[in-house]
């Protein structure tokens, strides 16, 4: 059993189920209600089809490059560009979960190497263009906890204590408590702890899963002219001290796992499932690991080792994980009439 650092009343993380790797749904590109929006969506699909027919690169690389070009097109409406970037992330999630596991290691490595620079450019576009424009044109701004004033931070602390804290279960990872099962598509925090209480014993890492039930964009007190939000994971990271009383938090890094769908498993794995082996053995293999860019190489290597994922399928993200939820961010905005 994996140790719960708060009260010891809960065991290991959720066991894998048949749906763990098969819940992937491609995000909606948009919900256009006018003829112009419908026409743009059809044009996007037609353009992608043409690019796939004429390009000589693997399909996921062609799709990613095409959607990135469309998201960077300043002639398109801002919210449409934001949704397209979210669609890009969703398309790649689908590839890693459904398609990549059937390829050889060499093919996976070559495609991953081609995708990485496209992903880095997508973060540049988001951080340097789309989010600033969203603030300017639609009055929606995403901030980090350190950028909040005292009133807003007090509100966020109350939100954390009342809404988040009951849903969080820090799980220790040490020689006596193995690395916990990490569910597919989940956003997690790997917390490095130092100087723990003597009653708890030696400890180096703890894992926290960001609850899926909460909105990815947490509203904080603001004004009608400027609506402020923070990423849900920041609402957890900002108050780690309350989860680990008496401990020193050395560092904390976000990571996200994608597991191959059940349909991607080979015959041996399906036979193992039918025999009812331990749930750790039933878990679909990790098809992609995302880690925030600030994480040291040693942390990425440690995660890759414990998740049994080759380094060629590990990606560093210079921004928020799970960008497919940019579609939800675009839906928060009211287009300027």
PADREN-847140 format. One record per residue: x, y, z of N, C-alpha, C, O in turn. Coordinates in steps of 0.001 Angstrom, whole numbers, plus 500000, padded with zeros to 6 digits. Layout:
<sites>
XYZXYZXYZXYZ...
</sites>
This chain:
<sites>
500846498802500000500000500000500000500881501247500000501935501280500634500436502254499289501169503513499250500697504401500384499497504494500643501612505043501051501282505767502269500663507123501984501203507913501210499503507394502629498877508704502610499551509546503683499525509189504861500152510658503283500914511467504226500049512276505174500536512752506200498753512442504845497933513296505695497440512562506927497648513031508047496785511410506743496229510755507921496309509232507870495870508550508797496869508701506785497013507259506705495719506512506487495716505282506544494596507214506234493311506546506135492989506063504747492002505354504554493819506439503748493532506022502398494759505346501819495889505701502152494539504385500964495625503581500448496123504095499133496221505303498919496444503166498237497033503522496953496045504243496082494843504238496345496550504855495058495719505594494110494782504634493416494910503418493556493833505185492661492800504378492044493410503284491169494392503510490461492816502108491229493293501003490407492896501254488967491883501904488708493673500752488033493338500936486639492096500160486277491843499084486818491335500698485375490158500021484871490258499933483372491194500458482770489299499275482774489328499157481322489216500506480662489644500687479522488635501464481383488463502782480784489650503681480989489705504774480424490613503240481794491733504112482138492464504625480928492892505780480914492622503800479907493354504246478736492468504489477548492952504780476454491127504369477756490239504441476601489253505581476676488280505614475923489501506543477603488553507631477763488858508820476875488160509833476917489896508697476076490315509832475274489217510245474315488681509414473580488885511505474318487946512056473358488583513279472735489105514152473428488532513323471460489098514493470809488301515716471209487071515659471210488947516817471549488229518016471952487490518626470783487924518537469634486373519242471093485640519955470060486473521132469580487050521867470381486531521301468271487295522424467724486668523740468142487379524672468518485371523828468083484647525027468463483169524687468413482786523579468038482358525637468791480918525463468675480349526651467910479591527446468466480708526772466649480280527935465888478768527956465708478151526928465428478189529118465870476745529242465720476394530083464505475219530211464158477385530650463863477116531461462697477696530777461459478562529907461549477198531194460321477617530579459064479109530734458834479756529827458310479657531877459222481083532106459010481915531125459827482921530608459342481495530866461075482220529918461916482162528510461359483161527790461373480992528112460866480849526789460268481746526669459045482401525648458840481768527717458239482593527691457025484071527576457371484810526863456691484520528280458439485928528210458823486292526814459325487375526310459029485382526186460088485641524836460586485758523847459429486628522976459435484878523985458438484945523094457273486211523339456473486826522406455955486589524597456380487815524923455651489034524333456355489953523848455697489047524372457681490147523804458449490273522310458173491370521805457938489141521608458203489161520168457962489605519851456540490364518908456315489130520640455586489507520404454193490993520664453977491660519914453264491506521715454585492923522023454453493794520930455037494827520582454464493385520386456175494156519304456794494142518064455908495164517394455760493000517760455325492907516598454448493847516742453262494527515792452875493878517939452690494768518183451552496226518055451964497027517457451244496579518620453133497961518551453607498380517091453831499506516715453508497491516282454374497824514891454628498056514119453326498864513191453282497348514506452282497462513802451001498733514176450257499230513403449438499258515355450540500400515841449759501727515808450507502787515834449882501685515750451833502921515791452614503545514395452696502842513386452638504844514354452828505553513092452902505934512669454295506592511641454461505542513429455314505897513115456694504805512268457347503710512148456797505089511676458517504066510904459234502850511761459565502979512962459803501689511154459580500433511880459766500409512755461026499990513908460930500836512268462209500761513135463398501631514382463272501272515438463793502766514274462591503629515435462400502967516420461444503015517630461669502350515911460380501657516775459418500494517490460100500309518695459922499718516750460873498573517342461558499013518427462531498431519511462573500050518126463315500519519098464300501039520357463623500728521465464060501824520206462566502374521367461872501269522200461243501302523429461302500298521539460645499188522258460002498373523042461031498085524223460832498001522380462132497185523058463144497957524190463820497378525220464164499256524000464008500053525078464584500078526290463646499953527427464100500236526052462359500214527158461396498884527900461458498845529129461404497793527141461570496467527765461638496299528550462942495700529625462942496814528030464035496704528730465318497522530018465324497213530942466076498550530086464505499408531279464441498932532284463401499523533355463265497888531962462676497402532820461601496667534026462189495558533887462706497273535190462111496689536398462711495417536856461998494700537722462499495143536288460851493923536683460131492683536010460719491564536455460461492860534964461491491734534242462081491334534875463406492170535490464068490072534738463806489635535267465108490429534634466246490794533460466192490684535429467267491532534981468367491007533707469028491768532762469237489716533672469358489180532507470061489252531259469197489425530151469707489120531438467896489274530300466999490707529782467038490926528570467043491670530672467064493074530254467132493350529522468446494094528542468468492756529995469528492936529342470820492351527931470792492952526992471313491193527792470189490572526468470088491391525540469194491493524344469467491963526076468146492775525247467248494009524732467980494414523586467782494611525570468825495765525106469599495335524006470570496075523048470794494136524147471145493609523083471990493348521812471196493588520707471681492856521976469976492623520823469106493934520122468782493992518893468740494983520901468555496302520318468300496716519411469448497178518292469221496556519882470668496924519071471829496072517812471907496576516739472240494791517936471604493913516773471649494246515750470586494190514546470836494596516225469391494986515315468308496234514523468696496318513323468434497200515193469320498419514497469723498154513520470870498738512438470906497283513890471802496907512939472851496336511669472219496680510556472618495470511847471242494845510713470568495903509848469881495836508620469929496862510487469252497922509736468572498702508877469560498910507687469319499134509468470666499956508720471616499177507595472288499749506553472606497891507793472507497094506779473185496663505660472235496685504487472607496273506017471022495663505048470118496602504516469038496506503346468665497498505345468532498279504968467355499728504596467673500231503582467191500384505403468470501816505222468710502171503839469261503173503264468836501377503279470200501789501986470770501898500860469750502569499861470007501251501004468603501314499966467581502550500096466698502823499209465889503302501186466839504493501417466022505729500818466677505722500487467862506771500687465901508038500207466452508680501300467301508317502471467200509631500908468133510325501892468960511020502938468089511032504122468424511590502502466987512275503447466092511296504450465507511579505647465475510133503965465039509140504872464467508621505847465523508464507038465250508358505344466717507892506227467787508928507304468094508585508473468271510192506903468154511247507859468464511395508920467400511577510096467718511321508526466143511461509495465047510306510484465038510515511684464858509093509990465232507929510888465245507990511814466461507705513006466345508359511277467620508463512103468828509490513209468641509267514341469072510615512894468001511648513908467772511153515003466838511565516155466973510281514668465897509727515677464991508628516500465658508429517667465321507919515889466601506826516591467272507328517584468315506710518628468524508441517268468966508899518106470080509085519574469706508581520430470433509781519922468612509906521352468280508569522015467973508399523207468231507617521259467424506290521816467163505576522125468477504906523150468604505725521235469444505116521473470747505727522692471425505013523482472043507036522848471315507679524009471926507198525306471280506994526307471967507019525285469971506498526469469275505061526759469679504651527919469718504298525726469979502919525950470408502878526675471750501998527506471978503823526368472640503879527070473919504310528525473730503810529417474416505220528757472818505615530133472521504407530924472006504182532063472415503648530317471119502469531001470579501447531288471671500857532368471712501241530318472551500277530506473629500724531609474581499949532512474895501963531540475038502431532446476081502716533855475584502490534831476298503210533956474363503629535262473864502589535952472998502681537159472775501614535223472511500635535821471607499198535636472082498494536619472312498760534399472229497344534141472467496863534615473840495829535276473933497591534292474892497143534707476223497195536226476410496254536785476973498249536921475965498211538388476044497063538987475248496435539945475699496778538441474073495673538962473263494328538668473912493397539465473796494218537530474594492969537202475289492691538217476384491543538606476600493735538645477074493582539665478104493187541005477507492311541694478030493837541368476413493583542672475801492224542757475126491531543765475253491840541715474415490627541774473599489382541300474331488279541767474045489548540375475274488380539786475921488380539947477434487465539464478102489380540611477982489384540875479417489508539637480273489040539633481412490131538574479756490352537352480523491847537157480687492597537134479711492269537019481932493695536919482213493960535783483182493277535644484197494957534973482863495376533899483760496624534351484501497616534745483888496565534291485816497687534721486642498234533564487452497595532522487596499418533768487972500034532815488894499753533302490319499545534498490527499743532403491297499438532818492672500314533971493167499836534827493911501580534004492767502470535073493247502090536434492679502549537464493175501254536446491643500838537699491022499547538252491622499063539294491179498985537578492616497735538006493223497992538978494364499036538926495015497021539871494600497142540742495760496661539986496995496197538851496888496771540609498161496485539911499405495031539451499477494757538344499940494104540283499028492680539917499077492416538692498207491693537781498611492990538675497040492791537544496146493446536281496684492895535188496557494615536431497280495288535265497834494524534712499036494463533496499219493954535570499840493134535102500959491925534321500438491552533287500992491330534826499382490197534115498782490644532742498289489961531744498516491787532695497620492284531442497075492625530459498197492414529255498052493149530968499311493453530087500438492164529479500991492130528298501340491117530281501069489835529754501525489280528709500567488716527700500991489444528960499272489005528001498263489777526694498415489200525609498335491079526804498632491900525613498804491445524806500024491293523587499940491232525469501132490896524757502360489515524124502297489317523016502794488559524819501690487184524334501680486894523373500532486153522405500704487474523637499359487117522869498178488172521834497781487830520720497384489434522195497884490487521330497372491045520361498412491201519171498138491338520865499582492014520049500588491330518697500818492020517680500901489992518652500924489354517344501157489544516359500012489377515155500207489890516843498822490039515955497666491482515517497419491737514707496528492420516039498194493830515770497940494356514684498872494086514691500073495111513754498299495725512681499072497192512572498704497525511881497741498074513225499432499505513069499148499956511646499454499684511115500531500639511041498507501109509674498666502634509656498694503292510175497793503173509057499732504627508987499882505209507959498919504591506940498613506415508260498454507182507315497646508543507167498303509361508085498255508787506025498911510050505760499584510312504260499525509489503517498989511425503805500057511733502373499947510635501454500463510501500326499990509856501918501419508792501080501962507457501260501284506512500525501570507362502228500388506094502523499717506377502743498233506926503779497860506016501799497395506385501871495979505685503004495250504708503581495728506215503294494091505645504335493249504187504004492965503887502884492553503269504952493176501842504645493016501440504521491554502140504989490656500308503887491338499753503850489988499335505265489590498703505973490375499685505671488380499332506996487864498333506813486735498651506213485708497143507322486919496094507126485923496344507966484680496961509029484741495859507474483568496045508160482294495335509506482290494241509643482838495962510489481673495434511839481477495437512686482749495012513841482715495903512138483862495881512912485105497051513884485160498129513611484631496820515030485811497875515996486094498316515780487537497488515725488446499626515658487740500160515299489046501286516235489451501927516874488617501507516295490755502633517023491327503580516034491982503166515199492785504849516135491634505887515380492330506585516357493265507248517293492816506433516136494565506945517055495585508164516428496254508105515303496752509258517166496257510480516712496925510509517331498312510483518554498454510563516490499328510460516936500710511774516724501450512534515799501163512014517596502395513196517487503237512838517719504689511828518354504993513654517214505574513475517403507020512075517048507499511407517884508108511617515833507240510278515459507692510224515283509200511251515160509868508988515273509728508813515011511161509365513624511492509275512696510689509919513509512656510558512248513037509552511110513110509912509952512895508274511429513414507256510386513523506904509783512166506375508674512099507192510497511102506831510010509767507948509176509175507686508268508387509164509459509530510274508668509036510881509258507781510426510292507293511919508599507248512605509135506079511677509221504871510815508367504666511869510240504104510981510481502973511703511368501974512445512271502363511493511118500699512096511980499691511054512599498773511093513801498511510123511789498282509137512288497337507716512017497819507467511104498608506793512835497323505369512592497491504677512968496190505105513875495477503613512261495901502842512540494686501445513021495055500797512455495935500986514072494375499640514600494569498954514650493209499516515154492237497759514132493153496974514194491924496056515405491969495303515579492928496113516247490934495217517391490849493821516858490535493653516140489549492819517187491345491484516607491148490911516923489770490987518055489293490345515916489152489723516117487846488357516775487950487865517358486983487742516680489135486372517167489278486293518683489295485218519243489080487393519352489543487357520808489587487609521391488208488179520739487333487173522631488034487414523313486770488901523540486581489617523773487555489377523476485351490793523738485080491118525201485303492273525545485555490120526071485217490344527501485369489544527996486571488315528054486542490271528349487622489652528751488885489492530258488891490465531003488770488251530697489034487966532132489051488359532732490391488128532133491441488952533914490348489307534634491560488694536026491493488370536500490405488527536696492647487880538012492640488556538966491669489779539113491657487729539608490856488256540514489844487195541545489520486341541836490358487233542094488341486283543124487917485654542705486599486195541841485908484522543297486235483916542970484939484846543275483773484790542614482736485705544280483947486607544662482864487759543679482699488284543517481598488154543022483784489283542087483742488947540884484628489061540947485852488534539798483992488205538579484725489478537752484901490169537446483929489777537398486138491024536721486468490784535258486815489806534905487473491698534424486358491657532994486643493072532516486954494058533167486609493144531371487608494430530676487728494214529233487278493092528726487297495300528583486873495224527171486531494927526363487793495413526699488872494142525314487664493748524516488828494961523966489573494963523905490802496005523561488819497182523009489484497897524060490327498539523720491321497794525339489942498404526399490736497675526598492052498269527025493043496368526282492059495604526384493300496070525337494313495887525509495518496669524261493824497237523243494706498670523602495072499046523572496244499464523941494068500885524218494289501091525386495238502050525398496010500203526367495186500371527563495992500255527333497484500644528192498275499716526167497889499492525934499319500006524560499751499408523902500603501099524146499164501655522839499520502041522762500988501989521691501592502425523891501559502819523882502958501722523384503881502013522815504933500460523587503503499355523133504338499120521631504215498469521025505065499653521037503155499527519593502985500644518836503690500505517652503996501757519527503946502918518872504540503403519651505755504511520189505736502604519722506802503032520455507996504265519819508622504364518597508735505193520664509021506411520186509655507473519714508692508522519230509118507223519844507387508201519413506395508682520594505569507991521603505429509850520447505042510400521456504151510202521004502706510610519909502318509576521861501929509335521546500523510526522043499716510745523247499581511281521107499187512470521453498410512107521905496996512678522866496482511165521216496378510750521542495013509454520815494709509059519896495426508795521237493634507574520567493184507483520735491674507659521836491152507207519630490972507153519656489518505903518930489030505520517887489561505285519502488016504088518919487433504462517877486388505443518029485660503670516827486329503831515865485249502475515260484895501537515269485692502407514744483692501159514163483169501492512906482380502485512851481656500645511903482535500869510604481912499741510286480949498571510537481240500099509735479805499121509148478886499441507670478766500595507292478563498422506838478892498607505397478756497956504909477466496957505463477006498535503873476902497983503288475686496573502770475954496287502264477040495714502893474985494354502380475135494390500860475197495368500238474782493320500264475715493274498812475837493391498141474479493910497029474374492910498812473439492980498240472103494384498206471550494642497543470546495325498937472213496706498971471750497570497907472407498739497763472051497031497171473340497828496165474042498100494966473142497322494648472242499199494327473406499501493123472650498820491915473281498187492026474331498956490752472630498257489563473086498639489132474486497779488701475253499921489240474838500367488833476170499702489663477252499299489137478289499587490990477002498980491865478005497494491557478172496975491571479288496809491278477053495389490960477136495178489626477854494221489466478611496081488671477612495983487394478308496217487575479798495550486952480624497185488448480137497446488724481552496222489331482216495907489010483362495542490196481505494343490819482059493285489755482331492635489774483376493115488842481404492087487822481564492380486903482740491464486309483309493638486783483103493999485923484227493855486621485569494005485990486615493564487928485550493323488647486788494562488873487616494516488716488836495690489243486988496899489536487743496741490840488507495732491534488376497752491166489309497705492385490117497482493591489235497893493609488075496812494625489801496418495761488964497624496517488431497522497176487396498770496440489114499953497101488567500349496475487228500838497167486335500135495162487093500477494475485864499431494695484779499719494576483588498221495015485203497146495224484238497209496605483613496604496833482565497918497516484223497943498889483726498520498936482322499548498323482036497846499669481456498390499858480118499716500588480216499896501412481113500645500309479319501953500971479392501836502463479129500937502915478420502750503213479707502767504660479491503222504937478062504269504461477624502419505710477350502713506041475956503317507431475810503887507764474771503189508239476856503761509589476807503864510137478221502961509948479036504955510808478505505145511483479786505441512947479507506390513271478793504634513824480069504868515269479991505377515743481348504809515396482383506426516520481345506981517079482578507251518554482347507691518954481269506987519361483365507228520785483173508712521047482935509575520334483447508988522079482152510345522325481657511355522548482774512538522253482600510910523064483922511838523392485001512384522169485720513347522288486478511804521007485507512243519814486219513660519434485805513951519386484610514541519165486750515917518734486418515920517392485689514965516619485774517001517137484980517128515868484259516985514681485200516388513668484837517527514800486400517473513687487345516032513338487716515705512167487908515175514347487816513764514108488143513059513428486981512291512488487182513318513902485762512709513285484581513155511833484458512344510950484177514445511591484669514953510221484598514292509343485653513944508194485377514117509875486855513509509105487950512060508764487618511620507635487836511319509737487090509936509475486697509877508445485572509078507509485617510722508625484573510729507698483444511023506278483898510417505326483404511942506135484828512291504808485331511126504168486073510821502992485874510478504949486929509380504403487733508121504165486911507303503315487261507962504905485828506799504725484962507083503782483797506195503472483003508327503333483706508725502388482656508428502951481266507839502280480418508840504174481059508638504823479765510003505238479222510803505806479965510290504971477952511587505384477391511698506896477327510696507592477161512909507401477456513125508848477462512678509502476161512347510688476151512662508751475067512235509341473805510755509696473801510299510440472932510000509171474766508581509495474891508320510443476056507182510588476500509376511087476550509256512097477600509363513492476968510302513768476222508419514345477263508381515686476683508397516721477798507699516573478801509179517748477624509185518871478552508251519949478027508295520298476848507411520473478900506408521456478496506727522810479104506795522952480325506922523805478243507242525161478701505967525943478988505800527074478534505094525336479731503813525969480029502868524952480624503303523872481023501580525267480695500617524362481323500487523048480560500634523006479338500212521983481298499987520686480690498532520582480219497695521420480557498253519551479444496886519275478979496280520479478266495238520997478668496939520909477219496490522099476502495183521895475757494617522869475257494679520671475660493393520494474992492291521278475702491262521580475098492497521609476968491488522358477705491497523851477390490749524618477995492341524265476446492241525642475948490887525897475301490438527041475226490238524845474836488885524989474306487966525552475386487134526417475110488119525057476625487305525563477728487636527019478037486749527802478376488900527378477921489290528761478157488656529673477116488157530746477455488670529262475866488040530065474825486552530226475081485978531269474771485919529195475649484481529271475907484149530239477049483004530668477186485148530583477867484903531550478940484786532973478394484223533854479045485321533185477203485361534531476649484077534842475887483508533987475207483649536068476019482510536557475243483049537390474096483673538423474338482832536981472873483380537745471743482930539190471760481783539503472080483858540062471410483537541487471324482597541716470153482892541326469024481465542351470428480496542630469358480995543732468444480311544099467489
</sites>
